[in-house]
Amino acid sequence: MNPRYASTQALFQALALPLLQAPMAGTATPELAAAASNAGALGGLGLGASTPAAARAAILRTQALTVHPFQVNLFCHAAPARDTEVESRWIERARPLFETFGSSPPPALEEIYRPFQLDPEMLEILLETRPAVVSFHFGLPTPAQIEALHDAGCLLLATATSLDEARRIAASGLDAIIAQGWSAGGHRGIFDPDAEDERLSTEVLTRRLVAESTLPILAAGGLMDGMDIARALSWGASAAQLGTAFIGCPESAADTAYRERLAAGGKTVMTRAISGRPARCLENGFTVWARDAHAGEIPAYPCAYDLGKALNAAAKADGDGTYGAQWAGAEADRARALPVAALIETLAAEWRRASRG
């Protein structure tokens, strides 16, 4: 048996609850991740939108709050194919909306995040701090990065939305696969956002990957309670990953408008308009404004997100909190606003009851 496989399985089996708290860049905090790990799950910290300095501070803060393992997550998107005409038209499309908030759109869009593959400084931060688990979204790191992180003792995961992506993850030498179903909140982890997407449910995708792969499979997407965790394990998953369930926790960084919108429940939509990549969001002012936008009108990720963040800032400054990236899964109606420890205790009790049943 591959020793890394044994180490990965041992990590999941050592959890009091077979649960990963999704990293959720911008929403997960060191306090949330540490509380999840301290309560018997595997906490998660999203660093894809962070500078190396901010990432280092967040990892060190989390390590100061827990002695238990947690995962950190990085983005491995392709460098954007810039189109200045598309970007200019998108800015002008948004100008009237900005003006309703007494503001103006940015004169040009910036590439606000670097992909991990092109960020040697971020790799050095990981090699210095050595988080137990490092996960990747939107694609894969370079072979040299994988080797360096393995040499540092990190277990490596990546998101797959299809069997083909799972095969690529396995071939790269990573240690486990996160099976992200169509109902998942936040950014779809698809490697190529312009490729055909089968939009598989979490159950169908998890079962396919379990049947095909020798790696541990982690189910993600639309899972909200302990019964869902038990169901995921019945599909053959080694653990379940929940994100939307943690947004309402006081330890998260969600702002008041996000929390209130989540508590109100209702429809979620998959949209490119906020960031340039498909992502599931609670229906709000932004998604309504962009409802008729075609994919070809929207700038590449993450440049579109530069405008999205500016629009949210302008709206909030004018007292309107409905233009944020209010990411949530399709089962958001079942979210509960509990402290992390209480939520995990509740999830564990539900899981035990469902497992006995």
C-alpha positions in Angstrom: 0.0 0.0 0.0 1.1 3.5 -0.8 2.3 5.0 2.5 0.6 8.3 1.6 -2.7 6.5 1.0 -2.4 4.9 4.5 -1.6 8.3 6.0 -4.6 9.9 4.2 -7.0 7.2 5.3 -5.6 7.4 8.9 -6.3 11.2 8.9 -9.9 10.8 8.0 -10.4 7.8 10.3 -8.9 9.8 13.2 -11.6 12.4 12.9 -14.4 12.2 15.6 -16.8 13.1 12.8 -15.9 12.2 9.1 -16.4 15.9 8.1 -14.3 18.5 6.4 -15.3 22.1 6.9 -15.0 23.6 3.4 -12.3 26.2 3.1 -14.6 29.0 1.7 -12.1 31.8 0.7 -13.3 35.1 2.2 -15.7 33.4 4.6 -13.7 30.8 6.6 -11.5 32.4 9.3 -8.7 31.0 11.5 -11.2 31.0 14.3 -13.7 29.0 12.3 -11.1 26.5 11.0 -9.6 26.0 14.4 -12.9 25.5 16.1 -13.9 22.9 13.5 -10.7 21.0 14.1 -11.0 21.3 17.8 -14.5 19.9 17.7 -13.4 16.7 15.9 -13.7 17.6 12.2 -11.0 18.9 9.7 -11.1 22.6 9.6 -10.5 24.5 6.4 -8.9 27.8 5.4 -9.3 29.3 2.0 -6.2 31.1 0.9 -6.7 31.4 -2.9 -7.7 35.0 -2.6 -4.9 35.9 -0.1 -1.5 37.5 -0.6 1.4 35.3 0.6 1.8 37.5 3.7 -1.9 37.3 4.6 -1.8 33.5 4.0 1.1 33.1 6.3 -0.6 35.1 9.0 -3.8 33.1 8.7 -2.0 29.8 8.9 0.1 30.8 11.9 -3.1 32.2 13.6 -4.9 28.9 13.0 -1.9 26.9 14.2 -1.9 29.0 17.4 -5.6 28.1 18.0 -5.5 24.4 17.4 -3.0 21.5 17.7 -5.1 19.4 15.3 -4.8 19.1 11.5 -6.6 21.5 9.2 -6.6 22.1 5.4 -5.6 25.1 3.5 -6.9 25.7 0.0 -5.3 27.3 -3.1 -6.6 28.2 -6.6 -5.0 26.6 -9.6 -6.9 28.4 -12.3 -5.4 29.0 -15.8 -4.0 32.5 -16.2 -6.8 34.7 -17.7 -7.1 35.2 -21.4 -7.5 39.0 -21.4 -9.8 40.7 -23.9 -9.8 44.5 -23.4 -12.9 45.0 -25.5 -14.9 42.5 -23.5 -13.6 44.1 -20.3 -14.5 47.6 -21.5 -18.0 46.6 -22.5 -18.6 44.9 -19.2 -17.5 48.0 -17.3 -19.8 50.1 -19.4 -22.7 47.7 -18.9 -22.2 48.2 -15.1 -21.8 51.9 -15.2 -25.5 52.8 -14.8 -25.8 50.5 -11.9 -22.7 52.0 -10.2 -24.3 55.5 -10.8 -27.4 54.5 -8.9 -25.1 54.1 -5.9 -23.4 57.4 -6.5 -20.3 55.8 -7.7 -18.3 54.9 -10.9 -16.9 51.5 -12.0 -13.2 51.0 -12.1 -11.6 52.4 -15.3 -10.0 49.1 -16.0 -10.0 45.6 -14.6 -7.1 44.0 -12.7 -6.0 40.4 -12.4 -6.6 40.3 -8.6 -5.4 36.8 -7.8 -2.4 34.9 -9.1 -2.8 31.2 -9.7 -0.8 29.0 -7.3 1.2 27.5 -10.1 2.7 30.9 -10.8 3.2 32.0 -7.2 6.6 30.7 -5.8 6.2 32.9 -2.8 3.0 31.2 -1.8 4.7 27.8 -2.1 7.5 29.0 0.2 4.9 30.0 2.8 3.4 26.5 2.7 6.8 24.9 3.0 7.6 27.1 6.0 4.3 26.6 7.8 3.6 23.0 6.7 -0.1 22.7 7.1 -1.2 19.0 7.4 -3.5 19.2 4.4 -3.3 21.3 1.2 -6.2 21.3 -1.3 -6.5 22.7 -4.7 -9.5 24.1 -6.7 -9.9 24.8 -10.4 -7.0 22.5 -11.4 -3.6 21.1 -10.3 -0.3 22.5 -9.1 2.9 21.8 -11.0 4.7 18.5 -10.5 7.6 20.3 -8.8 5.1 21.9 -6.4 3.5 18.6 -5.6 6.9 17.0 -4.9 8.0 19.8 -2.7 4.7 19.7 -0.6 4.9 16.0 -0.3 8.5 16.3 0.9 7.3 18.7 3.5 4.8 16.1 4.8 1.6 17.7 3.5 -1.3 15.5 2.3 -2.7 16.9 -1.0 -6.3 17.0 -2.2 -8.0 18.5 -5.3 -11.5 19.0 -6.4 -13.0 17.1 -9.3 -16.3 17.7 -11.0 -16.0 14.8 -13.4 -14.4 11.4 -13.9 -11.8 12.8 -16.3 -10.7 15.4 -13.7 -10.5 12.7 -11.1 -8.3 10.7 -13.3 -6.0 13.7 -13.8 -5.8 14.2 -10.1 -4.9 10.6 -9.5 -2.3 10.6 -12.2 -0.7 13.7 -10.7 0.1 11.8 -7.5 -2.3 13.6 -5.1 -3.6 11.8 -2.1 -7.4 12.2 -2.2 -10.2 13.6 -4.4 -13.0 16.0 -3.4 -16.1 15.0 -5.5 -17.9 18.3 -6.0 -21.5 17.9 -7.1 -23.5 20.5 -9.1 -25.4 21.6 -6.0 -22.3 22.9 -4.2 -22.1 26.5 -3.2 -19.4 28.9 -4.3 -17.1 28.3 -7.2 -17.5 25.3 -9.3 -14.1 23.5 -9.3 -14.2 22.6 -13.0 -10.8 22.7 -14.5 -11.9 24.4 -17.8 -15.0 26.6 -17.2 -15.6 26.7 -21.0 -15.7 22.9 -21.3 -18.9 20.8 -21.3 -20.1 20.2 -17.8 -22.2 17.1 -17.0 -23.5 18.8 -13.9 -23.5 15.5 -12.0 -25.2 15.3 -8.6 -22.9 14.7 -5.6 -24.2 11.2 -5.2 -23.7 10.2 -8.8 -20.2 11.8 -9.0 -19.1 10.3 -5.7 -20.3 6.8 -6.7 -18.5 7.0 -10.0 -15.2 8.1 -8.5 -15.4 5.5 -5.7 -15.9 2.8 -8.4 -13.1 4.1 -10.5 -10.4 5.4 -8.2 -8.2 3.8 -5.6 -7.8 7.2 -3.8 -10.1 8.2 -0.9 -13.1 10.2 -2.2 -14.6 13.1 -0.2 -18.2 14.0 -1.1 -19.1 17.8 -1.4 -22.2 19.6 -2.6 -25.6 20.1 -1.0 -24.7 18.3 2.2 -26.1 20.1 5.2 -26.7 17.8 8.2 -25.5 14.6 9.9 -27.9 12.5 7.9 -26.3 13.8 4.7 -22.9 12.8 6.1 -24.2 9.3 6.7 -25.6 9.2 3.1 -22.3 10.3 1.7 -20.5 7.5 3.5 -23.0 5.0 2.2 -22.0 6.1 -1.3 -18.4 5.0 -0.5 -17.0 8.4 0.5 -14.3 8.5 3.2 -15.8 11.8 4.5 -18.1 14.6 3.6 -17.2 18.2 3.1 -19.8 20.9 4.2 -19.4 24.6 3.5 -22.8 26.4 3.5 -23.6 24.8 6.8 -20.9 26.9 8.4 -21.6 30.3 6.9 -24.0 31.3 9.7 -21.5 30.4 12.4 -20.4 33.5 14.4 -16.8 32.5 13.7 -17.2 33.0 10.0 -16.4 36.3 8.2 -19.8 36.5 6.5 -21.1 40.1 6.8 -24.6 41.0 8.2 -26.2 41.2 4.7 -24.9 37.7 3.8 -26.1 36.2 7.1 -29.5 37.8 6.7 -29.8 36.7 3.1 -28.9 33.1 4.1 -31.4 33.1 6.9 -34.1 34.3 4.5 -33.6 31.2 2.4 -34.7 30.9 -1.2 -33.3 30.3 -4.6 -29.6 29.9 -5.6 -28.3 30.4 -9.1 -25.1 29.4 -10.9 -23.6 32.5 -12.4 -20.3 33.6 -14.0 -21.2 37.3 -13.7 -19.7 37.9 -10.2 -16.2 36.5 -10.8 -15.9 35.2 -14.3 -16.2 31.6 -13.3 -19.3 29.5 -12.6 -20.3 29.8 -9.0 -23.5 29.1 -7.0 -24.8 32.2 -5.2 -28.0 33.1 -3.4 -30.2 35.0 -5.8 -29.7 38.7 -5.0 -29.3 42.1 -6.6 -26.2 41.1 -8.5 -27.5 37.9 -9.9 -30.8 39.6 -11.0 -28.8 42.4 -12.7 -26.7 39.8 -14.6 -29.5 37.4 -15.4 -29.4 38.2 -19.1 -25.6 38.3 -19.5 -24.2 35.7 -21.8 -20.9 34.0 -21.0 -19.1 35.7 -23.9 -19.9 39.1 -22.4 -18.3 38.4 -19.0 -14.5 39.0 -18.6 -12.2 36.1 -17.6 -11.7 35.1 -14.0 -10.5 36.7 -11.9 -10.7 40.0 -13.7 -14.5 40.1 -13.7 -14.2 39.7 -9.9 -12.4 43.0 -9.7 -15.6 44.7 -11.0 -17.8 42.5 -8.8 -15.9 43.5 -5.7 -16.1 47.2 -6.6 -19.8 46.9 -7.2 -20.4 45.3 -3.9 -18.3 48.0 -2.1 -20.3 50.8 -3.9 -23.6 49.2 -3.0 -22.7 48.7 0.6 -21.5 52.2 0.9 -24.9 53.3 -0.2 -26.6 51.0 2.3 -27.4 48.1 -0.1 -26.0 44.7 0.9 -27.5 42.7 -1.9 -24.6 42.9 -4.4 -22.1 40.7 -2.6 -20.8 37.2 -3.5 -23.3 35.5 -1.3 -22.1 32.0 -2.2 -24.3 29.1 -1.0 -25.3 25.6 -2.0 -28.6 24.5 -3.3 -29.7 23.3 0.1 -29.1 26.6 1.8 -32.6 26.6 3.2 -31.4 24.1 5.8 -28.5 26.2 7.2 -28.4 26.7 10.9 -26.8 29.7 12.7 -24.9 28.0 15.5 -21.4 28.3 16.9 -19.0 25.9 15.3 -18.7 23.6 18.3 -22.5 23.4 18.7 -23.0 22.8 15.0 -20.5 20.0 14.9 -22.0 18.4 18.0 -25.4 18.5 16.4 -24.0 17.1 13.1 -22.3 14.3 15.0 -25.5 13.4 16.9 -27.5 13.3 13.6 -24.8 11.2 11.9 -24.7 8.7 14.8 -28.5 8.3 14.7 -28.6 7.9 10.9 -25.7 5.4 11.0 -27.6 3.3 13.5 -30.8 3.5 11.6 
